[in-house]
Amino acid sequence: MPLVTMKDILPAARRAGHAIGAFNIANFETAGAVITAACSTDRRCPWRKT
């Protein structure tokens, strides 16, 4: 996945009505918890287990 700046992604997110999350994570477990929490609220999450 390429790195992009907020300048690149914010306009597209605003047009689509999406939010951009910013999370301060310290380890792999915390990253997994953030993804799990996000996917529990959105059916379109690409990592959601059905």
Secondary structure, DSSP 8 states (H G I E B T S, - for coil): -----HHHHHHHHHHHT---------SHHHHHHHHHHHHTT-TT-TT---
